[in-house]
Amino acid sequence: MKILVADRQDNGLPLAALLRRQRYTPELAPTGREALDWALAGGYSCMILAEDPGGMAGLDLLKLLRQKKSDLPVLLLTDLPDARSRVRGFDAGADDCISRPFFSPELLARVRALTRRGALLEPDLVTAGDLVLDRRTFRLSCGEKSIRLGNREFQLIELLMRRQGQLLTTERLMDEIWGFESGAGLSVVWTNIAYLRRKLTQLGSSAQILLRRGQGYLLLLPTGE
C-alpha cells in the first residue's frame, strides 16, 4: 500500500522509515510542488502532508489538490497543537489532522483509517504504453502475454510506470522499495532491473528500462505511447 509523504527530509525520512516498518510503501516527495504532481498522478492510498513540506506551503498544496478534484485522503501534520490549526487544515481540505510531536501508534491508527478509504479509490490496473500491471495479481501484461512478478520486481516496475519518463536514481529506488535501514546493498536494485528487462523482452514489450549514468533509470516508451 503506497503512501505519499510530503515533508522536509529531516522529518520525512524517519516518518517513511516508520511507515515502512508497518509494511507500507512510502514515497517521500523532494518538494511540495513535486508532491502535488505525484498526488495528481494517482496510485496512492493516502498522503501525509506537513504544513511546510518545502517549496510551497502545505495548506496551499492541499487547496490546489482539492481544486483539481482529487479525492486522495490527506492527513495533515500541523505545527501547533491548537484547535485553530486543525480548523485551517480541515477548511483547506484535510481529511484528518495531527500535531507534532505525535504519538507514533496514534499516527499509524489514523493512517490505517485513511488507507481503508484510499484503497477503494486506487485503481487495480496501472498502464504505460503497451504494458498493463495488475496490482491484485502481480501480473505484468503486454497484449496476450502476461507474467507474474516477484514482490520487489512488482514494486520497481510500478514505480517506473507511474513515473514514466522521469529519472529515478539507484539510491532513490533503494530507499523507496527496500529502505536503507534494510541492510541490503545497491546491487539488489541492479539485479532486479536486470530481471525486469528480461521479462519485458519475454513479453515482447516496446518499453525499455534505460540507465543514464550518473542520473538514474527511467522507463522509456516509443513516441506516441
C-alpha positions in Angstrom: 0.0 0.0 0.0 1.6 3.2 -1.2 1.6 6.4 0.9 2.8 9.7 -0.3 4.8 11.7 2.3 5.2 15.4 1.7 7.6 16.7 4.3 11.1 18.0 4.7 13.8 15.3 4.6 14.8 15.7 8.3 11.3 14.8 9.3 10.2 12.8 6.2 12.9 10.2 6.3 12.1 9.0 9.9 8.4 9.1 9.0 9.0 7.0 5.9 11.0 4.5 7.9 8.2 4.2 10.5 5.7 3.5 7.7 8.0 1.0 6.0 8.3 -1.0 9.3 4.5 -1.3 9.1 4.8 -2.8 5.6 3.6 0.3 3.8 5.4 1.6 0.7 6.1 5.3 1.4 7.3 7.7 -1.3 9.0 10.9 0.0 8.5 13.8 -2.4 11.5 16.1 -2.6 9.4 19.3 -2.7 5.8 20.4 -2.2 5.4 21.1 -5.9 6.5 17.5 -6.8 4.2 16.2 -4.0 1.3 17.9 -5.7 2.3 16.5 -9.2 2.7 13.0 -7.7 -0.6 13.1 -5.8 -2.5 14.2 -9.0 -0.8 11.3 -10.9 -2.6 8.9 -8.6 -1.7 5.5 -7.2 -1.6 6.4 -3.5 -3.8 5.2 -0.7 -3.3 8.4 1.2 -1.0 11.4 1.7 0.8 12.6 4.9 1.3 16.3 4.4 3.4 18.7 6.5 2.4 22.3 6.9 5.8 23.1 5.4 6.8 20.4 3.0 9.4 22.6 1.3 9.0 24.8 -1.7 5.4 25.7 -1.0 3.0 25.9 2.0 1.2 22.7 2.8 -2.2 24.4 3.0 -1.7 25.9 -0.4 -0.7 22.5 -1.8 -3.8 21.0 -0.2 -6.1 23.7 -1.6 -4.7 23.1 -5.1 -5.2 19.4 -4.8 -8.8 19.8 -3.9 -9.3 22.4 -6.7 -8.1 19.7 -9.1 -10.9 17.5 -7.8 -8.6 14.9 -6.2 -10.2 12.7 -3.6 -6.9 11.5 -2.2 -7.2 11.1 1.6 -4.9 13.6 3.4 -3.5 13.5 6.9 -2.2 17.0 7.7 0.7 17.3 10.2 0.2 20.6 12.0 3.0 22.5 13.7 0.8 23.8 16.6 -1.4 21.8 18.9 -4.3 24.2 18.9 -7.8 24.0 17.5 -7.3 26.8 15.1 -4.6 25.0 13.3 -6.8 22.0 12.8 -9.7 24.1 11.7 -7.5 25.7 9.0 -6.4 22.3 7.9 -10.0 20.9 7.6 -11.1 24.1 5.8 -8.3 23.6 3.3 -9.5 20.0 2.6 -7.7 17.8 5.0 -9.4 14.5 6.0 -7.6 14.4 9.3 -5.1 16.4 11.3 -2.5 15.5 13.9 0.0 17.9 15.6 3.7 17.4 16.2 5.2 15.9 18.2 2.8 13.0 17.6 2.4 9.6 19.3 3.5 7.1 16.6 0.8 4.5 17.4 -1.9 7.2 17.1 -0.5 8.4 13.7 -0.4 4.9 12.4 -4.0 4.3 13.6 -5.1 7.5 11.7 -3.2 6.2 8.6 -5.0 2.9 8.8 -8.3 4.6 8.9 -7.5 6.8 5.8 -5.9 4.0 3.8 -9.1 1.9 4.2 -10.9 4.7 2.3 -8.0 5.3 -0.1 -7.9 1.6 -1.0 -11.4 2.0 -2.5 -10.1 4.8 -4.7 -6.9 3.3 -6.0 -7.2 1.6 -9.5 -6.3 -2.1 -9.8 -4.6 -1.6 -13.2 -1.6 0.6 -14.0 -0.9 1.2 -17.7 2.1 2.6 -19.5 2.5 2.2 -23.3 1.8 -1.4 -24.2 2.2 -2.5 -20.5 -0.6 -3.3 -18.1 0.2 -4.1 -14.4 -2.5 -5.8 -12.3 -2.0 -4.7 -8.7 -4.2 -7.5 -7.5 -2.4 -10.4 -9.1 1.2 -9.0 -9.5 0.9 -9.8 -13.2 2.5 -7.7 -15.9 0.9 -8.0 -19.4 1.6 -6.9 -22.9 -1.0 -7.9 -25.5 -1.9 -11.5 -25.0 1.2 -12.4 -22.9 1.5 -12.0 -19.2 4.0 -12.9 -16.5 3.8 -12.9 -12.7 6.4 -10.7 -10.9 8.1 -11.1 -7.6 7.4 -8.6 -4.9 10.4 -6.3 -5.5 10.1 -6.6 -9.3 6.4 -5.5 -9.0 7.3 -2.5 -6.8 10.1 -1.5 -9.2 8.0 -1.6 -12.4 5.0 0.0 -10.7 7.2 3.0 -9.6 8.8 3.2 -13.1 5.4 3.0 -14.8 3.9 5.7 -12.6 7.0 7.9 -13.1 7.4 7.0 -16.8 9.9 9.3 -18.5 11.3 10.5 -15.1 14.8 9.7 -14.0 15.0 7.7 -10.7 18.4 7.3 -9.1 19.5 3.9 -7.8 19.6 5.4 -4.3 16.0 6.6 -4.5 14.8 3.2 -5.8 16.7 1.6 -3.0 15.3 3.9 -0.3 11.7 3.7 -1.5 11.5 -0.1 -2.1 14.0 -1.7 0.2 14.8 1.1 2.7 18.4 1.9 3.5 17.8 0.5 7.0 17.2 -2.9 5.5 20.9 -3.7 5.2 20.6 -4.6 1.5 23.2 -3.3 -0.9 22.6 -1.2 -4.1 23.3 -4.4 -6.1 19.8 -5.6 -5.4 18.4 -2.7 -7.5 20.7 -3.6 -10.4 19.8 -7.3 -10.1 16.0 -6.7 -10.1 16.3 -4.2 -13.0 18.1 -6.9 -15.0 15.2 -9.4 -14.2 12.6 -6.8 -15.3 14.5 -6.1 -18.6 14.4 -9.9 -19.4 10.7 -10.1 -18.7 10.0 -7.1 -20.9 11.8 -8.9 -23.7 9.8 -12.1 -23.0 6.6 -10.2 -23.2 7.6 -8.5 -26.4 7.0 -5.1 -25.0 8.3 -2.0 -26.8 9.1 -0.3 -23.4 12.7 -0.1 -22.3 14.3 0.5 -18.9 17.2 2.8 -19.6 20.1 3.8 -17.4 21.6 7.2 -17.8 24.9 7.1 -16.0 25.1 9.5 -13.1 21.4 10.3 -13.4 19.3 7.1 -12.9 16.8 4.8 -14.5 13.7 5.6 -16.5 11.0 3.7 -18.4 11.2 4.8 -22.0 8.1 4.4 -24.2 8.2 4.7 -28.0 6.9 8.1 -29.3 3.2 8.3 -29.2 2.6 5.7 -26.5 
